Amino acid sequence: MVITLMNRSKIADNATRLLGELAQPVVTRYQLGLCVFQAIGTLPDLNPLETYTQCAQDILQRGVLRPIAGLRPSNAFSLIGTNAQDPRVLACGIDPFCYVSHLSAMEFHGLTNRMPEILYLSTPAPKDWKVFALERMKHDLGDNVEAYRDAGLPAMQPTSLSKLLGKPVHRTASVHYGAYRVYPDQHLRVSTLGRTFLDMLRAPELCGGIHHVIECFQDHAKPYLRLIADELDQHGSAIDKVRAGYILECLCGLSDARIENWKTLAKRGGSRKLDPAEDYSENFSEPWCLSINVALPTE
């Protein structure tokens, strides 16, 4: 069936309505393809790819979708009538599996007074990202997923993000199940408080440096001790628990039965260090069997 101007306009109208129902500031090319595919509805004899191409052009010409500055126009768009001026919101819209993390999450949770010059994100490794994308498409399309893919319509694909609205972006590969919380009113996904503290231990260089991490623990760990301990017990490695235990007990003056239990994980020998990125130091914590390779302030 050849698409008529009437059918083309009707499909574009229906797709525009579906885009509005998404109620989000960012629309990916896949989501646009999905809306057009759904809008074709009772006209299954149309060529889906040709219909998508023509209707997408109509929708763009109407100004319903607008290119995002610094991003390839074909990958994602901002939806008219929404405020897409926050790089964090753009990132969470463009990459459906990423979340705000490290120093950016610390800022969101009020754990730091620093204003990060870089947007820190965590996202699955490429191999896992593809698996998640296929599962999401199967969920969205159900029995029509093969027909959609066979038609050559836009699939869910990762987008290279180096800068958003002039802000550099740093992405870290992460296995993210349970690691973030969704804030639907803000269109954000942000690492949980517990995971944010765990990330400080694992990658202090992405969290303002080890000295800033220690300051944040000293300033904020006490009211969140249960959340920190829960996260460490569920997802922390032995060295994560040893680092956390030393900081919480020796530098924050906090005590807890779980912190005491973590001491059983301390092992002599090897090169366990407080700051994973710095060289080994002879300054040593005996109870925690940990090289204190950080210049700590004197009393």
C-alpha positions in Angstrom: 0.0 0.0 0.0 1.3 3.4 -0.9 1.0 5.9 1.9 -1.3 8.7 1.1 -1.0 12.3 2.4 -4.1 11.7 4.5 -2.7 8.4 6.0 0.7 10.0 6.5 -0.8 12.9 8.4 -2.9 10.6 10.5 0.0 8.4 11.4 2.1 11.4 12.3 -0.7 12.8 14.4 -1.0 9.5 16.3 2.7 9.2 16.7 2.8 12.7 18.1 0.2 11.9 20.6 2.1 8.8 21.7 5.3 10.8 22.1 3.4 13.2 24.4 2.2 10.3 26.5 5.8 9.4 27.2 5.9 12.4 29.4 9.7 12.8 29.2 11.9 15.5 28.0 14.2 13.3 25.8 13.1 11.0 23.0 15.5 8.5 21.4 15.4 7.5 17.8 14.2 4.1 18.9 11.3 5.6 20.8 10.3 7.6 17.8 10.4 4.5 15.6 8.3 2.7 18.2 5.7 5.4 18.3 5.4 5.5 14.5 5.2 1.7 14.4 2.4 1.7 16.9 0.7 4.6 15.1 0.5 2.6 11.9 -2.0 0.4 13.7 -4.7 -0.7 11.3 -2.6 0.0 8.2 -0.3 -3.0 8.3 0.2 -3.2 4.5 2.3 0.0 4.5 6.0 -0.3 4.2 7.1 0.4 7.9 10.5 1.8 7.1 9.2 4.1 4.4 6.3 5.2 6.6 8.7 5.8 9.5 11.0 7.9 7.4 8.2 10.1 6.0 6.4 10.5 9.3 9.5 11.2 11.3 10.3 13.9 8.9 6.8 15.4 9.3 7.1 15.3 13.1 10.5 17.0 13.0 9.2 19.7 10.6 6.3 20.4 13.0 8.9 21.2 15.7 7.5 18.5 18.0 11.1 17.1 18.4 14.2 19.2 18.4 17.9 18.3 18.0 20.0 18.2 21.2 23.0 20.5 20.9 26.3 18.6 20.6 24.6 15.3 19.8 24.1 13.7 16.5 20.5 14.8 15.6 19.4 11.3 14.5 20.1 9.7 17.9 17.9 11.6 20.3 15.7 14.7 20.5 14.2 17.0 23.1 10.4 17.0 23.2 8.6 20.4 22.7 7.2 21.9 25.9 9.7 20.2 28.2 12.8 21.6 29.9 15.8 19.6 28.8 18.5 22.0 30.1 20.0 19.6 32.7 22.8 17.4 31.4 21.9 14.7 33.9 18.3 14.6 32.6 19.6 14.5 29.0 22.0 11.6 29.8 19.3 9.5 31.5 17.0 10.1 28.6 19.6 9.3 25.9 21.0 6.2 27.7 18.1 4.3 29.3 20.4 2.1 31.3 22.8 4.7 32.8 22.5 6.5 36.1 24.2 9.5 37.8 27.1 8.3 40.0 30.3 9.1 41.9 30.9 12.9 42.5 27.7 13.8 40.6 25.7 11.5 42.8 27.4 12.9 45.9 26.3 16.4 44.8 22.7 15.1 44.3 22.5 13.5 47.7 24.1 16.5 49.5 27.3 14.7 50.5 29.6 17.3 49.0 29.6 21.0 48.5 31.6 20.7 45.3 30.0 21.5 41.9 31.4 18.8 39.6 32.8 20.2 36.3 32.3 16.7 34.9 29.1 14.7 34.7 29.8 11.2 36.2 27.7 8.4 34.9 27.6 4.6 35.3 26.3 2.4 32.5 26.5 -1.3 31.7 29.5 -2.7 29.7 28.7 -2.8 25.9 28.0 -6.5 25.9 25.5 -6.2 28.8 24.0 -3.0 27.3 23.0 -5.0 24.2 21.4 -7.7 26.3 19.4 -5.1 28.2 18.4 -3.3 25.0 17.0 -6.5 23.4 15.1 -7.3 26.6 13.6 -3.8 26.6 12.6 -4.1 23.0 10.9 -7.4 23.6 9.0 -5.8 26.5 8.0 -2.8 24.4 7.0 -4.7 21.2 6.0 -8.2 22.5 5.2 -10.5 19.6 6.0 -7.7 17.1 9.6 -7.4 18.0 10.8 -9.5 15.0 8.5 -7.7 12.6 9.9 -4.4 13.9 13.5 -5.5 13.5 13.0 -7.2 10.1 11.5 -3.9 8.8 14.8 -2.1 9.5 13.2 0.3 12.0 15.5 2.0 14.5 16.7 -0.4 17.2 17.7 0.6 20.7 21.4 1.5 20.4 24.0 3.1 22.6 25.0 6.7 22.0 28.5 8.1 22.4 28.4 10.8 25.1 31.5 13.0 25.5 29.8 16.3 26.3 26.3 17.5 27.0 25.4 21.2 27.0 29.1 21.9 27.2 29.7 19.6 30.2 32.2 16.8 29.8 30.8 13.3 30.5 32.7 10.5 32.2 31.1 7.1 31.9 32.0 4.0 34.0 31.0 0.5 33.2 28.9 -1.0 36.0 26.7 -3.9 36.8 23.9 -1.7 38.0 21.1 -4.0 39.3 19.9 -2.4 42.6 22.5 0.3 42.4 20.3 3.3 41.6 17.0 4.9 42.5 14.6 6.3 40.0 13.4 9.9 40.5 10.5 10.0 38.0 9.5 13.6 38.7 13.0 14.8 37.9 13.5 12.3 35.1 16.7 11.0 36.8 18.3 7.8 37.9 20.9 8.3 40.6 23.0 5.8 42.6 21.6 5.0 46.0 23.1 6.5 49.0 24.7 3.2 50.0 26.1 2.6 46.5 27.4 6.2 46.4 29.5 5.6 49.6 30.7 2.3 48.1 31.7 4.0 44.9 33.7 6.5 47.0 35.8 3.6 48.4 36.3 1.9 45.0 37.1 4.9 42.9 38.0 7.9 45.0 39.6 9.6 42.0 36.0 9.9 40.5 34.7 11.3 43.8 36.9 14.3 44.4 40.0 12.3 45.6 40.6 10.2 48.7 40.9 13.2 51.1 37.5 14.5 50.0 36.1 11.0 50.3 37.3 10.8 53.9 35.9 14.3 54.6 32.5 13.1 53.3 32.5 10.0 55.4 33.4 12.1 58.5 30.7 14.6 57.8 27.9 12.3 56.6 28.5 8.6 57.5 27.0 8.6 60.9 23.3 9.1 60.0 23.7 6.7 57.0 25.7 4.0 58.8 22.9 1.4 58.4 22.6 2.1 54.6 26.4 2.0 54.2 26.7 -1.3 56.1 23.8 -2.8 54.2 25.4 -2.0 50.9 28.8 -3.3 51.9 27.3 -6.5 53.2 25.3 -7.1 50.0 27.7 -5.9 47.3 31.0 -5.0 48.9 34.1 -7.1 48.4 36.5 -8.0 51.3 38.8 -5.1 50.5 35.8 -2.7 50.2 34.7 -3.7 53.8 38.2 -3.4 55.1 38.6 0.1 53.7 35.2 1.1 54.9 35.8 -0.4 58.4 39.1 1.5 58.8 37.5 4.8 57.8 34.4 4.4 59.8 36.1 3.1 63.0 39.4 5.0 62.9 38.6 8.2 61.1 34.9 8.7 61.9 34.9 7.2 65.4 31.9 5.0 64.7 31.3 1.5 66.0 28.9 -1.3 64.9 28.8 -5.0 65.2 29.1 -5.4 61.4 32.2 -3.1 61.3 33.7 -5.4 64.0 32.9 -8.4 61.9 34.7 -6.9 58.9 38.0 -7.1 60.8 37.9 -10.9 60.2 38.4 -10.1 56.5 41.7 -8.3 57.2 44.6 -10.3 55.9 48.3 -9.8 56.4 50.7 -9.7 53.5 49.8 -8.6 50.0 49.4 -4.9 49.1 46.1 -3.9 50.5 45.9 -0.1 50.4 43.5 2.5 51.7 43.7 4.4 48.4 43.6 1.9 45.6 45.2 4.3 43.1 48.2 5.3 45.1 51.5 3.5 45.9 51.9 1.2 49.0 53.0 3.0 52.2 54.8 1.6 55.2 52.3 3.4 57.4 50.1 0.5 58.5 46.9 -0.2 60.4 47.5 -3.4 62.4 43.9 -4.2 63.2 42.8 -3.7 59.6 46.0 -5.0 57.9 45.8 -2.0 55.6 48.5 0.3 54.2 47.5 3.9 55.1 48.9 5.4 51.9 47.2 8.7 52.6 48.5 11.7 54.4 46.0 12.1 57.2 45.7 15.3 59.2 47.4 15.2 62.6 45.4 15.7 65.8 
